[in-house]
Each structure stands twice: as structure tokens, then as C-alpha cells.
Amino acid sequence: MIDIATMSVLIADDVESMFNAIRSIMRILGFGKKFHYAANGTDALSALREGSFDLALLDNNMPGMTGLELLQTIRSDKVLRDLPVIMISGHAEKEFITTAAESDIDAYILKPITVNLLKEKIPEIIERANNPSPMTCYLKQAAECAEHGDFDQAIVIAQNAAAANPRSSRPLRELGFYYFQQGNIQEAEACLRKAVEMNRLDVIAYTTLGDLYLRTGDIDGALRCFLKAMDISPRNYERALNLGKLLVKKKMHARAFQVFARVFELSPNPLSLKIELADFCATEKAYTIAEKLLKSVLDKTGPNADILLKLGLVCEALGKHDEALKYFIEAEMHDDQDIHLKLHIAKNYIARGKPLFAERPLRAVLNIDPSNEEALALLRQ
């Protein structure tokens, strides 16, 4: 049982004055005895794992690990997952509403933080932690069974949770997950579809349903679910990224590019992600996607030897030898000692039926490496 007067509280915010303000208000209200300050999500997680806390207040907009990312880590940790958590933000962000709908957040509050706000929220949270609802108790028991691999019992207990609160989508999505793990695809789909019909913001249900459709080979269904999850909560873009890669592997390039385009809108670093995906697509021989991605990067960054080389290689693979030459020659201007680059220039001149033009780069290669067998072979050719 948590004693609201003597509880230990973690407050994570990158602005220390906010910690001081919250601590002062809570002391005025008689809430809490020990207070620990963390300046970022990483420090907060370390403190939680090293110490013992009854309540955590987390600012979402922290550098590095955000409050929502920290919350996700807490909820996936067997030791920390039941910790009452209040999220704090300066804006009524959609992700807050979504996560609250998923029942991951015990409460969220918007700045400015006032005495009345904390006076109202904190007693409610502590009361729920001390006296959890029947649904919450059932779901906790079900999770413990699932962790031990007893999905049959987890399903029975989750059904009790659904009966205890028929208005909540959470028991249904948990049931769907347990059926899915058990291999009962039909029941899993039925539960998950009911969950998303009941709560259109239940991202976990959408992503689990997407995983189910992937397993059954329903790419269209998986795509719909993952895109819906992304629309609701951008932090799910990594799941859609994996879907896009899967579509590439299945040679469904148009749909893959559709998914990637949405992912780039949500990525914190779209340029580096485009380069990473261009490399992936080139490896998978999805050269057309790789070409589009690299050209869009070049438009943003300007001449870049590495990007020019990658573009040249992709165009070469597509048989676009004139374009490949253009990119290789421009890349050579940034690095005239690159033997690999000169060999590609020569190969593309030969492919274009211009062997005399290939002689210059081949002679340059032999000036650097007189015994280069590939250059010697091409020169003889």
C-alpha cells in the first residue's frame, strides 16, 4: 500500500525549476516525503532501477529519451511496470490521448501545473494503485500466466477481465494477443477487431492485428492496420518501417514506397533514414526505390561524394549508363584517387560503346596501382 504522505516520488524534467515547483506544491499538499530529480529520461530510468519509488511524474519533452519512450520502457519492465505514472506536457498532444486510451498512463496533466491540479489528480492515482479495479487485477494475473507460457489460463483470466469491464477495449486486445500467441488466429482476429471497433485509438490492438495479418499473408490488411496505428501515434513508425522492408522483400515496390513516404514524414531524421533504406533497397535489388530515395537526398544535401557514388551504382544496375557516368564523374571530382570509382567510369563507357573514353580512367587506375588486374583486363578488352 502506498502512503500518500510518506511516498517516494521521482520527478523527471529537463528544467530543474519545474522539479522545484512540483516538489514545493506537493509539500504544501502533504503529498510525499522523498523527492528525486532526474534531468532526462535516461537518468530517470537509472534512478527507477536503482531505487524504490511510489510515484513518477515524467515530462514528455525531454532530450534523448522522451517521457513516452520512458513510459514504454517502464511498462515492459517486470519490476517497474505497476509503478503509477503521471505524464506532463505543455500541449494537449495526440500521443498523450492515445497512450491514455491504451491505459499505459495513470494520468496526464498539462502545464501550467497548479495546486488544485495536483490536489485532484494525485489522490485519485494513489487510490487506484492501492485498490485496483477487478479488471486491472485480472489483467495482471493474466500477464503473469502468459509470461510463464500458460496462455490457456491467461485467456480464461482475460475473459474474466472483459466481463468485469465490458466497456474497455484493453481486455479484448489482451485476449486477442493471447489467442495469437496460442496460434488461434480466428479468435485472435475476432477479439482484436472488437477492440479497435470499441476504441479507435487503441494502437496496441491495431499493431497486434497488423502482426496477425502479416503472419497469415494478408499484406493489405497489415498495411491498413500499421498505417492506422501511425496516424494515431507516430511513435509506431518503426513498425511500419519494418512492414515497408517486408514489402520490398516481397517485390511489392509501389506499396513499399507508399509506406516509406509516410514513415519519412514521421521520422526525426528522414535524410539518414532515406540513405539507410536506399542501401537496403539496393541490396534487395529494388533499384528504382533506391534511385528515388538517393535523388531526394541529393536534392537536400547538394553534391556529396558518397551519395553520388551510390546513385551511380544504382543507375548502373538499372542500365542507365549515361546517368551513372554523370554521377560517377561528379563523384570523382571529390575524390580522384578512388580506384573503385574510376573502374566504374570505365565500365560504363564500355557499356555505352565508347571504349576509347574508358582508356583515361583505366590508365589513371594503373598509375595508382600498376598491377590492378581488373584495369588491365578492361584495357586489353
C-alpha positions as CSV (number, residue, x, y, z in Angstrom):
1,M,0.0,0.0,0.0
2,I,1.3,3.5,-0.9
3,D,1.1,6.1,1.9
4,I,0.4,9.4,0.1
5,A,2.1,11.4,2.9
6,T,5.3,9.4,3.1
7,M,5.7,8.1,-0.5
8,S,8.9,8.4,-2.5
9,V,8.5,10.4,-5.8
10,L,10.6,10.7,-8.9
11,I,10.2,13.8,-11.0
12,A,11.8,13.9,-14.4
13,D,12.1,17.2,-16.3
14,D,15.0,18.8,-18.2
15,V,14.1,22.1,-16.5
16,E,15.1,21.9,-12.8
17,S,12.9,24.8,-11.8
18,M,9.9,22.7,-12.8
19,F,11.1,20.0,-10.4
20,N,11.4,22.6,-7.6
21,A,7.9,23.9,-8.4
22,I,6.2,20.5,-8.4
23,R,8.1,19.5,-5.2
24,S,7.0,22.7,-3.5
25,I,3.3,22.2,-4.4
26,M,3.4,18.6,-3.2
27,R,4.9,19.5,0.1
28,I,2.3,22.2,0.6
29,L,-0.4,19.5,-0.1
30,G,1.4,17.0,2.2
31,F,2.0,14.5,-0.7
32,G,5.3,12.7,-0.5
33,K,8.3,12.7,1.8
34,K,11.2,11.9,-0.5
35,F,11.7,13.6,-3.9
36,H,14.3,12.6,-6.5
37,Y,15.2,14.8,-9.5
38,A,16.2,13.4,-13.0
39,A,17.2,15.8,-15.8
40,N,16.4,13.4,-18.6
41,G,14.8,10.0,-19.4
42,T,18.0,8.0,-19.2
43,D,18.8,9.3,-15.7
44,A,15.2,8.7,-14.6
45,L,15.3,5.1,-15.8
46,S,18.6,4.5,-13.9
47,A,17.1,6.0,-10.7
48,L,14.0,3.8,-11.0
49,R,16.1,0.7,-11.4
50,E,18.4,1.5,-8.6
51,G,15.9,2.9,-6.1
52,S,12.4,2.4,-4.8
53,F,9.6,4.8,-5.8
54,D,5.9,5.0,-5.3
55,L,5.1,7.6,-8.0
56,A,6.8,9.1,-11.1
57,L,6.0,12.4,-12.8
58,L,7.5,12.5,-16.3
59,D,7.8,15.4,-18.6
60,N,7.3,14.2,-22.2
61,N,9.6,16.7,-24.0
62,M,13.0,15.7,-22.6
63,P,16.2,15.4,-24.6
64,G,17.2,11.9,-25.6
65,M,14.6,9.5,-24.2
66,T,11.2,11.2,-24.2
67,G,8.7,10.7,-21.4
68,L,6.6,8.4,-23.6
69,E,9.6,6.3,-24.5
70,L,10.5,6.1,-20.9
71,L,6.9,5.1,-20.0
72,Q,7.1,2.4,-22.7
73,T,10.2,1.0,-21.1
74,I,8.7,1.1,-17.6
75,R,5.6,-0.8,-18.7
76,S,7.7,-3.5,-20.3
77,D,9.8,-4.0,-17.2
78,K,8.5,-6.7,-14.9
79,V,9.7,-4.9,-11.8
80,L,8.6,-1.4,-12.7
81,R,5.5,-1.9,-14.8
82,D,3.0,-1.3,-12.0
83,L,4.5,2.0,-11.0
84,P,1.9,4.8,-11.0
85,V,3.0,7.3,-13.7
86,I,1.8,10.9,-14.4
87,M,2.8,12.4,-17.7
88,I,3.3,16.1,-18.1
89,S,3.2,18.2,-21.2
90,G,2.9,21.7,-22.4
91,H,0.5,20.7,-25.2
92,A,-2.6,18.5,-25.5
93,E,-0.6,16.2,-27.8
94,K,-2.5,13.4,-29.6
95,E,0.0,10.8,-28.4
96,F,-1.0,11.6,-24.8
97,I,-4.6,11.0,-25.5
98,T,-3.7,7.8,-27.4
99,T,-1.5,6.4,-24.7
100,A,-4.1,7.3,-22.0
101,A,-6.6,5.3,-24.1
102,E,-4.2,2.4,-24.1
103,S,-4.2,2.5,-20.3
104,D,-0.5,3.0,-20.1
105,I,-0.7,6.3,-18.4
106,D,-2.3,6.6,-15.0
107,A,-2.9,10.3,-15.7
108,Y,-1.6,13.2,-17.7
109,I,-1.6,16.8,-16.9
110,L,-0.9,19.9,-18.9
111,K,1.2,22.8,-17.9
112,P,1.0,25.2,-16.0
113,I,0.9,22.9,-13.0
114,T,-1.2,24.2,-10.2
115,V,-2.0,23.3,-6.6
116,N,-5.6,22.4,-7.5
117,L,-4.5,20.2,-10.4
118,L,-2.1,18.1,-8.3
119,K,-4.6,18.1,-5.4
120,E,-7.2,16.5,-7.7
121,K,-5.0,14.0,-9.7
122,I,-2.6,12.5,-7.2
123,P,-5.1,11.2,-4.6
124,E,-7.1,9.5,-7.4
125,I,-4.0,7.8,-8.8
126,I,-2.8,6.6,-5.4
127,E,-6.3,5.3,-4.6
128,R,-6.4,3.3,-7.8
129,A,-2.9,1.9,-7.1
130,N,-3.9,0.8,-3.6
131,N,-7.3,-0.5,-4.7
132,P,-7.0,-1.6,-8.3
133,S,-10.2,-2.5,-10.2
134,P,-11.2,-6.1,-10.7
135,M,-10.3,-5.7,-14.4
136,T,-6.8,-4.5,-13.6
137,C,-6.3,-7.3,-11.1
138,Y,-7.4,-9.9,-13.7
139,L,-5.2,-8.5,-16.4
140,K,-2.2,-8.5,-14.1
141,Q,-2.8,-12.2,-13.3
142,A,-3.3,-13.0,-17.0
143,A,0.0,-11.3,-17.9
144,E,1.8,-13.4,-15.2
145,C,0.4,-16.6,-16.7
146,A,1.4,-15.5,-20.2
147,E,4.9,-14.8,-19.0
148,H,5.2,-18.4,-17.9
149,G,3.8,-19.6,-21.2
150,D,0.4,-20.7,-19.8
151,F,-1.8,-19.0,-22.5
152,D,-4.8,-21.2,-21.8
153,Q,-5.0,-19.9,-18.3
154,A,-4.2,-16.3,-19.4
155,I,-7.1,-16.5,-21.8
156,V,-9.5,-17.6,-19.1
157,I,-8.4,-14.8,-16.7
158,A,-8.5,-12.2,-19.5
159,Q,-12.1,-13.3,-20.2
160,N,-12.9,-12.5,-16.6
161,A,-11.3,-9.1,-17.1
162,A,-13.5,-8.5,-20.1
163,A,-16.6,-9.5,-18.1
164,A,-15.5,-7.2,-15.2
165,N,-15.4,-4.2,-17.6
166,P,-17.3,-4.7,-20.8
167,R,-16.7,-1.1,-21.9
168,S,-12.9,-1.3,-22.0
169,S,-11.0,-2.4,-25.1
170,R,-8.0,-3.5,-23.2
171,P,-9.1,-7.0,-22.1
172,L,-10.2,-7.7,-25.6
173,R,-6.9,-6.7,-27.1
174,E,-5.0,-8.8,-24.4
175,L,-7.3,-11.7,-25.3
176,G,-6.5,-11.2,-28.9
177,F,-2.8,-11.2,-28.2
178,Y,-3.0,-14.4,-26.1
179,Y,-5.0,-16.2,-28.8
180,F,-2.5,-15.0,-31.3
181,Q,0.4,-16.5,-29.3
182,Q,-1.5,-19.7,-28.9
183,G,-2.0,-19.9,-32.6
184,N,-5.8,-19.5,-32.6
185,I,-5.8,-16.9,-35.4
186,Q,-9.6,-16.8,-35.9
187,E,-10.4,-16.0,-32.2
188,A,-7.4,-13.6,-32.1
189,E,-8.7,-11.6,-35.1
190,A,-12.2,-11.5,-33.7
191,C,-11.1,-10.1,-30.3
192,L,-8.7,-7.6,-31.9
193,R,-11.3,-6.3,-34.4
194,K,-13.8,-5.8,-31.5
195,A,-11.1,-3.9,-29.6
196,V,-10.5,-1.4,-32.4
197,E,-14.2,-1.1,-33.0
198,M,-14.7,-0.2,-29.3
199,N,-11.7,2.1,-29.1
200,R,-10.5,3.7,-32.3
201,L,-7.4,4.9,-30.5
202,D,-6.2,1.5,-29.3
203,V,-2.8,1.5,-31.1
204,I,-1.7,-1.8,-29.5
205,A,-4.7,-3.6,-30.8
206,Y,-4.1,-2.2,-34.3
207,T,-0.4,-3.2,-34.3
208,T,-1.2,-6.7,-33.0
209,L,-3.8,-7.1,-35.6
210,G,-1.2,-6.0,-38.2
211,D,1.2,-8.6,-36.9
212,L,-1.6,-11.2,-37.2
213,Y,-2.3,-10.2,-40.8
214,L,1.4,-10.4,-41.7
215,R,1.6,-14.0,-40.3
216,T,-1.4,-15.0,-42.4
217,G,0.0,-13.3,-45.5
218,D,-2.7,-10.6,-45.7
219,I,-0.4,-7.8,-46.7
220,D,-3.3,-5.4,-47.5
221,G,-4.7,-6.0,-44.0
222,A,-1.4,-5.5,-42.3
223,L,-0.7,-2.3,-44.3
224,R,-4.1,-0.8,-43.3
225,C,-3.5,-1.6,-39.6
226,F,0.0,-0.3,-39.4
227,L,-0.9,2.9,-41.3
228,K,-3.8,3.4,-39.0
229,A,-1.5,3.0,-36.0
230,M,0.9,5.5,-37.5
231,D,-1.9,8.0,-38.0
232,I,-2.9,7.7,-34.4
233,S,0.6,7.6,-32.8
234,P,3.7,8.5,-34.8
235,R,5.9,6.6,-32.4
236,N,4.7,3.4,-34.2
237,Y,6.5,4.4,-37.4
238,E,9.2,1.8,-36.7
239,R,6.6,-1.0,-37.1
240,A,5.5,0.5,-40.4
241,L,9.2,0.8,-41.4
242,N,9.6,-3.0,-40.9
243,L,6.4,-3.5,-43.0
244,G,7.9,-1.4,-45.8
245,K,11.0,-3.6,-45.8
246,L,8.9,-6.7,-45.9
247,L,7.0,-5.3,-48.9
248,V,10.4,-4.7,-50.6
249,K,11.4,-8.3,-50.0
250,K,8.1,-9.4,-51.5
251,K,8.8,-7.3,-54.6
252,M,5.7,-5.1,-53.8
253,H,7.7,-2.0,-54.5
254,A,4.9,0.5,-55.1
255,R,3.3,-0.2,-51.8
256,A,6.7,-0.2,-50.1
257,F,7.4,3.3,-51.3
258,Q,3.9,4.3,-50.1
259,V,4.8,3.1,-46.6
260,F,8.2,4.7,-46.7
261,A,6.8,8.1,-47.7
262,R,4.6,8.1,-44.6
263,V,7.5,7.0,-42.4
264,F,9.7,9.8,-43.6
265,E,7.0,12.3,-42.6
266,L,7.2,11.0,-39.0
267,S,10.9,10.2,-38.7
268,P,13.1,12.6,-36.6
269,N,15.9,12.2,-39.1
270,P,14.4,11.5,-42.5
271,L,17.6,12.1,-44.6
272,S,19.7,9.5,-42.8
273,L,16.7,7.1,-42.9
274,K,16.5,7.6,-46.6
275,I,20.1,6.7,-47.1
276,E,19.7,3.6,-44.9
277,L,16.7,2.5,-46.8
278,A,18.4,3.2,-50.2
279,D,21.2,0.8,-49.1
280,F,18.6,-1.8,-48.0
281,C,16.7,-1.5,-51.3
282,A,19.9,-1.7,-53.4
283,T,20.8,-4.9,-51.5
284,E,17.4,-6.3,-52.3
285,K,17.7,-5.2,-55.9
286,A,14.8,-2.7,-55.6
287,Y,16.9,-0.2,-57.6
288,T,14.1,2.1,-58.6
289,I,13.2,2.8,-55.0
290,A,16.8,3.3,-54.1
291,E,17.3,5.7,-57.0
292,K,14.3,7.9,-55.9
293,L,15.5,8.0,-52.3
294,L,19.1,8.9,-53.2
295,K,18.0,11.6,-55.6
296,S,15.7,13.2,-52.9
297,V,18.7,13.1,-50.5
298,L,20.9,14.8,-53.1
299,D,18.3,17.5,-53.7
300,K,18.5,18.3,-50.0
301,T,22.3,17.9,-49.3
302,G,23.8,19.1,-52.6
303,P,26.9,17.4,-54.1
304,N,28.1,14.6,-51.8
305,A,30.7,12.1,-53.0
306,D,29.2,9.1,-51.1
307,I,25.6,9.8,-52.3
308,L,26.9,10.4,-55.9
309,L,28.7,7.1,-55.8
310,K,25.6,5.2,-54.5
311,L,23.4,6.9,-57.2
312,G,25.9,5.9,-59.9
313,L,25.9,2.3,-58.8
314,V,22.1,2.2,-58.7
315,C,21.8,3.7,-62.1
316,E,24.4,1.3,-63.4
317,A,22.3,-1.6,-62.1
318,L,19.3,-0.2,-63.8
319,G,21.2,0.0,-67.1
320,K,21.1,3.9,-67.1
321,H,24.8,4.2,-68.1
322,D,24.6,7.9,-69.1
323,E,23.2,8.8,-65.7
324,A,25.6,6.5,-64.0
325,L,28.5,8.2,-65.7
326,K,27.2,11.6,-64.8
327,Y,27.2,10.7,-61.1
328,F,30.5,8.8,-61.1
329,I,32.3,11.7,-62.9
330,E,30.9,14.2,-60.4
331,A,31.9,12.0,-57.5
332,E,35.4,11.6,-59.0
333,M,35.8,15.4,-58.7
334,H,35.6,15.0,-54.9
335,D,38.0,12.0,-54.8
336,D,40.3,11.5,-57.8
337,Q,42.2,8.7,-56.0
338,D,39.3,6.3,-55.8
339,I,40.2,3.3,-57.9
340,H,36.8,1.7,-57.5
341,L,35.1,4.8,-58.9
342,K,37.4,5.0,-61.9
343,L,36.8,1.4,-62.8
344,H,33.0,2.0,-62.8
345,I,33.5,5.0,-65.1
346,A,35.5,2.8,-67.5
347,K,32.9,0.0,-67.3
348,N,30.0,2.4,-68.1
349,Y,31.9,4.0,-71.1
350,I,32.4,0.4,-72.4
351,A,28.8,-0.4,-71.8
352,R,27.9,2.8,-73.8
353,G,30.1,1.6,-76.7
354,K,32.7,4.2,-76.0
355,P,35.9,2.2,-75.2
356,L,38.3,5.0,-76.1
357,F,36.8,7.1,-73.3
358,A,37.4,4.2,-70.9
359,E,41.2,4.4,-71.5
360,R,41.7,7.6,-69.4
361,P,40.2,6.3,-66.1
362,L,41.9,2.9,-66.7
363,R,45.3,4.5,-67.2
364,A,44.7,6.5,-64.0
365,V,43.9,3.3,-62.1
366,L,47.2,1.8,-63.3
367,N,49.1,4.9,-62.3
368,I,47.9,4.3,-58.8
369,D,48.0,0.5,-58.8
370,P,50.1,-0.8,-61.8
371,S,49.2,-4.4,-61.1
372,N,45.4,-3.9,-60.9
373,E,44.1,-7.0,-62.7
374,E,40.7,-5.6,-63.4
375,A,42.0,-2.5,-65.1
376,L,44.5,-4.5,-67.1
377,A,41.7,-6.8,-68.3
378,L,39.4,-4.0,-69.3
379,L,42.2,-2.2,-71.1
380,R,43.0,-5.3,-73.1
381,Q,39.3,-5.6,-73.8
